[in-house]
């Protein structure tokens, strides 16, 4: 009789648990979040299937902002939010049952100021995020008789992992060669002291962040004069603007940023006031971003670094509807940028062209200095519309759709050296082989 009561009790408990799991609400974006500048994002994990449902509203300022909706690391939809009250935005695609990562990223911000106050400021307010349908109902477990308890056993201690070697260094490129994957980023044999899943925020001025791995998150620098050394980031980025204030004096050394299991669709490093030395960006759909003058960001230097930029996920399929404008280096309202002794590669697909390996247009940018840099890929490989100087530019032959370079300041403030060349680049060894001179206007010589 006692055994029957125990079985009945266990059975009833299982049924109650199953019923609770059926009616339990799915996860959604907790408190509403306001996005105020380009690249700001709200990310949440939801369970279910069907389409993703996102509620958003916006603040107008001489036009409306744009919201990019990413699901599981892929860009699903781009929408201009034109309502000051919450509206529902539905994903284009249907998604299978399971857990999904949904991000809403703001673009096309705008802020208008008078002498004494802010007149208007575009923003996107993200409300609820959920799936169209809940996951299939769980099956109630079959009741079983309780097994007799056994005394606990003492677990065997796990062997300790030896600490990483102190201060490993990345070997310099051989003389006369350019950076490759092998001699940039975290050094060979490097291991992190800890792994962080999600964002990591730095708020201490002058802090040194080193020997960590960040997975699926942002290294968010909110204090000046921070040094990032020997850090690996997978599916994430480094960003140094918070609350419209730039954390200048940022130094990034011997650091690797990889695409990881998904692409975030944002620059690997942004916004300005930073120096990147021996940095490797390998696989994300955007590379170095230079900008943020409106936030007080200063000049940028990229030195002895390597960037290989891949297209969005899905760009390997025809008729994918994806509009990818990736760049290895892009400027938007940026201060002076200097790129020296580096390699910038843009890797388009037959269906997604991308933009340029180096793109510094007349969009609020100040000036640029190029000194001994290899570039490849894009519509135009090299595009510069600001004053500056270009020395030792090496454009890999026949890696463009329209032309090797497109410069509008060839006779208006741009100094063009005689050692700018077409040629070939060996990605494994970093060896450059010159073919012929590259004119400023980019026509074949």
C-alpha positions in Angstrom: 0.0 0.0 0.0 2.8 2.4 0.9 4.6 1.7 -2.4 1.3 2.4 -4.4 1.0 5.8 -2.6 4.6 6.7 -3.4 4.1 5.8 -7.1 0.8 7.8 -7.2 2.6 10.8 -5.6 5.5 10.7 -8.1 3.1 10.4 -11.0 1.0 13.3 -9.8 4.2 15.4 -9.4 5.3 14.6 -12.9 2.0 15.6 -14.4 2.0 18.9 -12.5 5.6 19.7 -13.7 4.6 18.9 -17.3 1.5 21.1 -17.1 3.5 24.0 -15.6 6.0 23.7 -18.4 3.2 23.9 -20.9 1.7 27.1 -19.6 4.9 28.8 -18.6 5.6 31.9 -20.7 8.5 32.0 -23.0 11.5 34.3 -22.4 11.3 37.8 -23.8 13.4 41.0 -23.6 13.2 41.9 -20.0 13.0 45.6 -19.4 12.6 47.8 -22.4 15.9 49.2 -23.7 16.6 52.4 -25.5 19.2 52.5 -28.3 20.6 56.0 -28.9 23.7 55.7 -31.2 24.8 53.6 -34.2 25.8 50.1 -33.1 23.8 50.1 -29.8 22.0 46.8 -29.4 19.5 44.9 -27.4 20.0 41.1 -27.2 17.8 38.5 -25.7 17.4 34.7 -25.9 13.9 33.4 -26.7 12.4 29.9 -27.0 9.9 28.8 -29.5 9.4 28.5 -33.3 7.8 30.3 -36.2 8.6 34.0 -36.7 10.3 36.4 -34.3 8.0 39.2 -33.0 9.7 42.4 -31.9 7.9 45.5 -30.7 9.8 48.8 -31.2 9.1 52.5 -31.3 11.3 55.5 -32.2 12.1 59.1 -31.5 12.2 61.3 -34.6 14.9 63.8 -35.3 15.0 65.2 -38.9 14.0 61.7 -40.0 13.6 58.3 -38.4 16.2 55.7 -37.2 16.8 52.2 -38.6 16.6 48.9 -36.7 18.5 45.9 -37.9 17.1 42.6 -36.6 19.6 39.7 -36.2 18.5 36.1 -35.4 21.1 33.5 -34.5 23.9 35.6 -35.9 22.3 36.3 -39.3 20.7 39.5 -40.5 17.0 38.8 -40.9 15.5 42.3 -41.5 16.3 46.0 -41.8 13.4 48.3 -41.0 13.0 52.1 -40.6 11.0 52.7 -37.4 8.5 55.5 -38.2 6.3 55.3 -35.1 6.5 57.0 -31.7 4.2 54.3 -30.3 5.1 50.6 -30.1 4.6 48.7 -33.4 5.2 45.0 -34.0 7.9 44.0 -36.5 7.9 40.4 -37.7 11.0 38.5 -39.0 11.1 37.5 -42.6 12.0 33.9 -41.9 10.4 31.1 -40.0 12.6 29.4 -37.3 12.6 25.9 -36.0 11.7 24.9 -32.4 14.5 25.7 -29.9 16.4 28.6 -28.4 17.2 31.6 -30.5 19.4 34.6 -30.0 17.7 37.9 -31.2 19.5 41.2 -31.4 18.1 44.6 -32.4 20.8 47.0 -33.6 20.3 50.7 -34.2 21.6 52.5 -37.3 21.3 56.0 -38.8 21.3 57.9 -35.5 21.0 61.7 -35.5 21.4 64.4 -32.9 20.7 68.1 -33.4 22.0 70.6 -30.9 21.6 74.3 -30.3 24.1 76.4 -28.3 22.5 75.5 -25.0 20.6 72.3 -25.4 19.8 69.2 -27.5 17.1 70.0 -30.0 16.3 66.4 -30.9 18.0 63.0 -30.8 16.9 59.9 -32.7 16.5 56.7 -30.7 14.9 53.2 -30.9 13.0 51.8 -27.9 12.9 48.0 -27.9 10.0 46.4 -26.0 9.0 42.8 -26.0 10.8 40.1 -28.1 9.2 36.7 -28.4 8.6 33.8 -30.8 5.4 33.4 -32.7 4.8 29.9 -31.2 5.9 28.1 -28.1 8.1 25.0 -28.4 6.2 21.7 -28.7 4.6 20.5 -25.5 6.9 18.3 -23.4 5.8 14.7 -22.8 5.2 13.9 -19.1 7.8 11.4 -17.8 6.8 7.9 -17.1 6.6 7.4 -13.3 9.1 5.0 -11.8 9.6 3.5 -8.4 12.1 5.4 -6.3 15.4 3.7 -6.1 17.1 3.1 -2.7 19.5 5.9 -1.8 23.2 5.2 -1.7 25.8 7.0 0.4 27.4 9.9 -1.4 30.9 9.3 -2.8 33.8 11.7 -2.5 34.5 13.2 -6.0 38.0 12.8 -7.4 39.7 16.1 -7.7 40.3 17.2 -11.3 43.9 17.7 -12.4 45.0 21.4 -12.4 45.7 23.1 -15.7 49.2 24.7 -15.8 49.2 28.5 -16.0 50.0 30.0 -19.4 53.6 31.0 -20.2 54.3 34.5 -19.0 54.0 37.2 -21.6 54.1 35.2 -24.8 54.9 37.3 -27.9 53.9 37.3 -31.5 56.8 36.9 -34.0 57.4 39.9 -36.2 57.0 39.5 -40.0 60.1 38.7 -41.9 61.9 41.7 -43.4 60.2 42.8 -46.7 57.0 40.9 -46.0 53.5 41.9 -44.8 51.5 40.7 -41.8 49.6 37.3 -42.1 47.4 35.3 -39.8 50.5 33.6 -38.3 52.3 36.7 -37.0 49.3 38.8 -35.7 46.8 38.4 -32.9 47.3 36.3 -29.8 50.7 34.5 -29.9 51.1 30.9 -30.7 50.7 28.7 -27.6 48.7 31.4 -25.8 45.9 30.2 -23.4 43.5 32.5 -21.6 43.4 32.7 -17.8 39.6 32.8 -17.9 36.8 32.7 -20.4 33.8 35.2 -20.2 30.5 34.3 -21.9 28.8 37.6 -22.8 29.8 41.3 -22.3 32.8 42.5 -20.2 32.7 46.1 -19.1 35.8 48.1 -18.2 35.2 51.3 -16.1 38.6 51.9 -14.5 40.8 54.5 -16.2 44.2 53.1 -17.1 43.1 49.5 -16.6 45.0 46.6 -18.3 42.8 43.8 -19.7 44.8 40.8 -20.7 44.8 37.1 -21.3 41.1 36.6 -21.4 38.7 35.1 -24.0 35.3 36.6 -24.6 32.6 34.5 -26.3 29.4 36.0 -27.7 29.9 39.4 -26.1 31.3 42.9 -26.3 34.5 44.2 -24.6 32.9 47.5 -23.6 35.5 50.1 -22.7 34.0 53.0 -20.7 37.1 54.6 -19.3 40.1 56.4 -20.9 43.7 55.0 -21.4 42.7 51.3 -21.2 45.1 48.7 -22.6 43.8 45.5 -24.1 46.6 42.9 -24.5 46.5 39.2 -25.6 42.7 39.0 -25.7 40.6 36.7 -28.0 37.0 37.6 -28.9 34.7 35.2 -30.6 31.4 36.6 -32.0 31.8 39.9 -30.4 33.6 43.3 -30.7 35.6 46.0 -28.9 33.7 49.3 -28.4 34.8 52.5 -26.7 31.7 54.7 -26.7 29.2 54.7 -23.9 26.4 57.2 -23.3 27.7 59.3 -26.2 31.2 59.7 -24.6 34.4 58.3 -26.1 37.0 56.5 -24.0 40.1 57.8 -25.8 43.7 56.5 -25.3 42.6 52.9 -26.0 45.5 50.6 -26.9 44.8 47.1 -28.4 47.8 44.8 -28.7 48.3 41.2 -29.8 44.6 40.6 -29.9 42.4 38.4 -32.1 38.8 38.9 -33.0 37.1 36.0 -34.8 33.8 35.4 -36.4 33.0 32.5 -33.9 29.8 30.5 -34.2 27.9 33.5 -35.5 28.6 37.0 -37.0 27.3 40.1 -35.1 27.2 42.2 -38.3 29.0 45.1 -36.5 32.6 46.5 -36.7 35.1 44.3 -34.9 36.6 47.5 -33.4 34.9 50.9 -33.0 34.8 53.9 -32.7 37.9 56.1 -32.4 40.8 57.3 -30.2 42.5 54.0 -30.3 45.8 52.4 -31.4 45.8 48.8 -32.8 49.1 46.9 -32.9 49.5 43.4 -34.2 45.7 42.9 -34.1 44.1 40.1 -36.1 40.5 40.4 -37.3 39.7 37.1 -39.0 36.2 36.4 -40.4 33.8 39.0 -39.2 31.7 40.9 -41.8 33.1 44.3 -40.7 36.6 45.3 -39.6 38.1 48.5 -38.1 35.7 51.4 -37.8 37.0 55.0 -37.5 34.5 57.5 -36.3 32.8 59.0 -33.3 34.0 62.7 -33.6 30.5 63.6 -32.4 31.3 61.6 -29.2 34.8 63.2 -28.8 36.8 60.4 -30.3 40.3 61.2 -31.4 42.7 59.8 -34.0 43.2 56.1 -34.9 46.4 54.2 -35.7 46.4 50.7 -37.1 49.9 49.2 -37.1 51.3 45.8 -38.2 47.8 44.3 -38.2 45.9 41.8 -40.3 42.2 42.0 -41.3 40.4 39.3 -43.4 36.7 40.3 -43.7 34.1 37.7 -44.9 30.6 38.3 -46.2 27.4 37.9 -44.2 26.1 34.4 -43.5 23.9 33.4 -46.5 26.0 35.3 -49.0 27.0 32.0 -50.6 23.5 31.6 -52.0 22.1 33.3 -55.1 19.0 35.5 -54.7 19.7 35.8 -50.9 18.3 39.4 -50.7 21.3 40.4 -48.6 22.9 43.9 -49.0 26.4 43.6 -47.6 28.6 46.7 -47.5 31.5 45.3 -45.6 34.9 47.0 -45.3 38.2 46.1 -43.7 38.6 49.8 -42.6 35.8 52.3 -42.9 35.5 55.9 -41.7 32.3 57.7 -40.8 32.7 61.1 -39.1 36.2 60.0 -38.1 39.4 61.9 -37.1 42.7 61.3 -38.8 43.5 57.6 -39.4 47.0 56.2 -40.0 47.4 52.7 -41.4 50.9 51.3 -41.7 52.6 48.0 -42.3 49.3 46.1 -42.4 47.2 43.7 -44.5 43.5 44.5 -45.4 41.6 41.8 -47.2 37.9 41.9 -48.2 36.5 38.5 -49.3 33.3 38.9 -51.4 31.2 36.1 -52.8 29.7 35.9 -56.3 26.4 37.1 -54.7 27.7 39.7 -52.1 30.3 42.2 -53.4 31.0 44.2 -50.2 32.4 47.7 -50.4 36.2 48.2 -50.1 39.2 47.1 -48.3 39.8 50.7 -47.3 36.9 53.2 -47.4 37.4 56.8 -46.2 34.8 58.9 -47.9 33.9 62.5 -47.6 31.4 61.8 -44.8 32.7 63.9 -41.9 36.1 62.2 -42.1 39.3 64.3 -41.6 42.3 62.8 -43.3 44.2 59.5 -43.8 47.8 58.4 -44.0 48.5 55.0 -45.8 52.1 53.7 -45.4 53.1 50.3 -46.7 49.8 48.5 -46.7 48.5 45.5 -48.8 44.8 45.6 -49.8 42.5 43.3 -51.8 38.8 42.9 -52.6 35.6 44.9 -53.1 33.9 47.0 -55.8 36.9 49.4 -55.5 39.7 48.1 -53.4 40.9 51.5 -52.2 38.5 54.5 -51.9 39.7 57.8 -50.4 37.9 61.1 -50.6 39.8 63.1 -48.0 43.2 64.9 -47.9 46.2 62.8 -46.9 49.1 60.8 -48.2 49.4 57.4 -49.7 52.8 55.7 -49.8 53.6 52.0 -50.4 50.0 51.1 -51.3 49.9 47.5 -52.7 46.7 46.5 -54.4 46.4 42.8 -55.3 45.7 42.5 -59.0 42.3 41.6 -60.3 40.6 41.5 -56.9 38.0 44.2 -57.7 34.7 44.5 -59.5 35.0 48.1 -60.8 38.6 49.2 -60.3 41.6 49.1 -58.0 41.0 52.6 -56.5 38.6 55.4 -56.6 39.9 58.7 -55.2 38.3 62.1 -55.6 41.1 64.2 -54.1 44.0 63.2 -56.4 44.5 66.9 -57.3 43.1 68.4 -54.1 45.1 67.6 -51.1 46.1 63.9 -51.7 49.8 63.1 -52.0 50.3 60.0 -54.1 53.8 58.3 -54.0 55.6 56.5 -56.9 55.9 53.2 -55.0 52.1 52.5 -55.0 51.8 49.3 -57.0 49.7 46.5 -58.5 51.0 43.0 -57.8 50.4 39.6 -56.0 50.4 38.8 -52.3 51.1 35.4 -50.8 48.7 35.1 -47.8 50.7 32.3 -46.2 54.2 34.0 -46.3 53.3 37.7 -46.6 55.5 38.1 -49.6 54.6 40.8 -52.1 55.6 40.7 -55.8 55.3 44.0 -57.7 53.9 44.1 -61.2 53.5 47.7 -62.2 52.8 51.3 -60.9 49.3 52.1 -59.6 48.1 55.6 -60.5 46.0 57.7 -58.2 42.9 57.5 -60.4 43.3 53.7 -60.5 43.3 53.2 -64.3 45.5 50.4 -65.6 49.0 51.5 -66.5 
